[in-house]
């Protein structure tokens, strides 16, 4: 039987997996949005 700390570390590792995908998708979305905003800001004269 595995120790309690090993069980909790495995559970936490499994919970972190989907979060990592979400973080990568969020970073891509943020980068795309900043590029679009820069393009729009460059087009309009101030």
C-alpha positions as CSV (number, residue, x, y, z in Angstrom):
1,X,0.0,0.0,0.0
2,X,1.4,3.4,-1.0
3,X,2.0,6.1,1.6
4,X,-0.4,9.0,1.9
5,X,2.2,11.5,0.7
6,X,2.8,9.5,-2.5
7,X,-1.0,9.3,-3.1
8,X,-1.4,13.0,-2.7
9,X,1.6,13.9,-4.9
10,X,0.1,11.6,-7.7
11,X,-3.3,13.3,-7.4
12,X,-1.8,16.7,-7.5
13,X,0.3,15.8,-10.6
14,X,-2.8,14.5,-12.4
15,X,-4.7,17.7,-11.5
16,X,-1.9,19.9,-12.9
17,X,-1.9,18.2,-16.4
18,X,-5.1,19.8,-17.8
19,X,-4.2,23.1,-16.2
20,X,-0.9,23.2,-18.2
21,X,-2.8,22.8,-21.5
22,X,-5.1,25.7,-20.4
23,X,-2.2,27.9,-19.6
24,X,-0.6,27.3,-22.9
25,X,-3.8,28.0,-24.8
26,X,-4.3,31.2,-22.7
27,X,-0.8,32.4,-23.5
28,X,-1.4,31.8,-27.3
29,X,-4.7,33.7,-27.1
30,X,-3.1,36.6,-25.2
31,X,-0.2,36.9,-27.7
32,X,-2.7,36.9,-30.6
33,X,-4.7,39.6,-29.0
34,X,-1.7,41.8,-28.3
35,X,-0.6,41.5,-31.9
36,X,-4.1,42.5,-33.2
37,X,-4.2,45.4,-30.8
38,X,-0.7,46.6,-31.9
39,X,-1.8,46.4,-35.6
40,X,-5.0,48.4,-34.8
41,X,-3.1,51.0,-32.8
42,X,-0.6,51.4,-35.7
43,X,-3.3,52.0,-38.2
44,X,-5.0,54.9,-36.5
45,X,-3.2,58.2,-36.3
46,X,-2.9,59.9,-32.9
